[in-house]
Amino acid sequence: MTAKPPPKKLPGPVDVSASQLDEGPHEECGVVGLSGIDNAASLAFTALYSLQHRGQESAGICALADGEARLHKGAGLVADVFSADILKGLPGRTAVGHVRYSTAGGSEVLNAQPIVVRYAEGDLAVAHNGNLTNAHDLKKQLVGEGAIFQTTSDSEVIVHLIARSRERTI
């Protein structure tokens, strides 16, 4: 075996911003979805517990039973937000869960996810990880068309877009 020769030119200095030097966690939200599984909310709890490092501000689970969405969410860690009794109150074979690390919108509990709404097509639960780069413009347009927002999270924009869509996909 022969060793590779070193590169002819070494890379120059790297510009690192102060925010990149921050020693705190840099994860974004954790999201889980389950369908067709008994005790889906309990399994979502276990998954969120495993994803706790991705968000410590709030936790939430929405389960679907008999066509009705049941939601529990709150500020804090997964183990503090949920108890065995709360999980028993979330029956069903479908669940979506979320742990939040805010990147858009404040860390208030009103921004905890999943976001659940009842609209013409039934109950809708959305849990989202990421940032909508055009959320401000979309929200302004939706408000101009009569939408009412309950949170400061860009994820609520997704809820409105789905609820207003006439297509099978958005």
Secondary structure, DSSP 4 states (H G I P E B T S, - for coil): --PPPPPSS---PPP--HHHH--S-----EEEEEES-TTHHHHHHHHHHHTGGG--SEEEEEEEETTEEEEEEEES-HHHH--HHHHHTS-SSEEEEEEE--SSS-SSGGG-S-EEEEETTEEEEE---S--TTHHHHHHHHHHTT---S-S-THHHHHHHHHH--SS--
